[in-house]
């Protein structure tokens, strides 16, 4: 009996290992993935370190509305704050807090051109929103980045005038969100490449 128990005990380890491998294979086949947290090893044995630079603190001030579409500046500014908070790499703070950068901007135009029409009516229209954004260093007041973007959204026109206005308003909202997301993505690219900080630290040109 002792010899039999010893043989069974000796078989436990490989059988357990085979069982674990089988379970892992089945889980992987079913779509489960095992993920390892952290930066992981690097070539040469050096530990990987994340950037210790904190995200810049950014104030986004209410946009100036230079378009013919009334009362859109507050909504457009909120879209900018949402998109920059989610995907610009900056920390959006209120106007009363200390900040590194300040974004100001202008709604240049909101237009609704016709895309397709019949001999008697418009069938499809597009909303186009053009926004200018400027970012300046909070201390030096120097403009470190500026960008003009356009967002667009299309909608079909019906026979119901009131419903058409609702569709147009929704398209204008979508177009402005697209413009805000575009600005946030472009800002993130400038931030990741270091272009913003280089502009902020560059000496002002000497006038003769």
Buried (B, 14 or more C-beta within 10 A) or exposed (E): EEEEEEEEEEEEEEEEEEEEEEEEEEEEEEEEEEEEEEEEEEEEEEEEEEEEEEEBBBBBEBBEBEBEBEEBBEBBBBBBBBBBBEEBBBBBBEEEEEBBBBBBBBBBBBBBEEEEEEEEEBEEBBBBBBBBBBBBBBEEEBBBBEBEBBBBBBBEBEEEEEEBEEBBBEBBBBBBBBBBBBBBEBBBEBBEEEEBBEBBEEEEEEEE
